[in-house]
Amino acid sequence: MKFPKHIIAIAFVLLQFTKVAFSLEQPDTVEVAKILDKKVASCVSDGRHGLWIIAGDNRECLYHIDRRKRVVDIKAKYGIPRDERLTCLEYVNHRILFVGTSSRFLLRITLGFIVTIDARHGIPDSSIVGIKHVNHHLIVITNNGQYSSTNESMKRFDPIAPSSSIENLRQQFEENIQLPVQKMICDFITVIDERIKKRPLIPRKDMRQVKNMLLPGDILIKRSKNQLTNIGIPGFWTHTGIYVGGIKEIDAYFAGIPMLKGELPSVYLRRHNKLVYRMLHYRKNYIIEAIGKGVGINPVESISRVDYFAALRTNLGREDQFLSLLKAFEYYRLPYDYLFNFDDDNSIFCSELVYHAFSNGGQKEAIHFELGSVFGNDLLSPNDIALQFCKQDSTRKTFNLVVFYEMLKHPRKIEIYDEAKFRNTTQGL
């Protein structure tokens, strides 16, 4: 079978673009070195626009390469001395890049400007050894100590007290033993659960009814009977996510909120998070959730393999709900947190995503979640969200119940229950 020449040409272009895009997600230092014709010392990806590279025999060069392999000399662009040795890179988000130097302190590059972070900002040592972004804070390591940013702008730093040997041992145990083991167990259990339940339990006609009732920003919780992962999750409800909808649903629901100043919500989203915008474009009835593969945006049908399903709607205003979704989108593609560490949001588990979205999104009126305790650690579980609904004051509600489904086996049908029945789930049905 022969294909038209224009089809072959289009396929060839798409293939080449795919190769470049793949190299941005998983940088190939050999390929980068060929492009620059220099030795590559350090290379980080910003995930969307390109690569940031420290290169040269003495680590004296700083470059940016975009998806089309166009090279920008960052030192020439920002007037950084040519002989300055660069030690490390840390890409924080689409606006901020930090570069460590051997004698000129820390460089903060953002939106076309460069700022030197030095003693005036709380870092007295000019030689930077390492940089790490942890839980919305920047940790800077120098020859003489460690410093942590004191605010989200990452322009003020305080010294960090040296950690004890016990704390170091604990961190090494979590990273090298506990995390790999828990990930292996969770992945194994997930494979078994997926083989046991290959088909959705909620029929299509009922899912259509569910979709018609949901609005962007609704919190979804679910439970599947006889699921092995239920063993390690406290309470009746074992998974949660946030209903997003699609671009058309977002535009329809959030149009006219004051912060947009007449702009379409989708235009605002495209400006601030192109990756999520492209994911939702021409799609509808999607959710954002944290699962074993990481934080993903999936069809709402992905949660239809359940025996129990409920949706809660916050009493936040539409603008605060929009800000909550934008906050949730910031965690898109982050890895899953198998340690369930509520103090570190560099990896996320399902209810932690909900917590950060609705309580840390810059809302005028954020949700104050009541945390539970698991093995002595304070965190929010899916069941804690249901418990908070049940305990709330009827005169000052935080949540409203949108829908509560139970799948009955004999006879096989869906039952829609009222609020009173939903309240009983926190003690078990």
Secondary structure, 3 states (H helix, E strand, C coil): CCCCHHHHHHHHHHHHHHHHHHHHHCCCHHHHHHHHCCCEEEEEECCCCEEEEEECCCCCEEEEEECCCCEEEHHHHHCCCCCCCEEEEEECCCCEEEEEECCCCEEEEECCEEEEECHHHCCCCCCEEEEEEECCEEEEEECCCEEEECCCCCCCEEEECCCCHHHHHHHHHHHHHHHHHHHHHHHHHHHHHHHHCCCCCCCHHHHHHHHHHCCCCCEEEEECCCCHHHHHCCCCCCEEEEEEECHHHHHHHHCCCHHHCCCCHHHHHHHHCHHHHHHHCCCCCEEEEEECCEEEEEEHHHHCCCCEEEEEEECCCHHHHHHHHHHHHCCCCCCECCCCCCCCCCCECHHHHHHHHHHCCCCCCCCCCCCEEECCEEECCHHHHHHHHHHCCCCCCCEEEEEEEEEEECCEEEEECCHHHHHHHHHCC
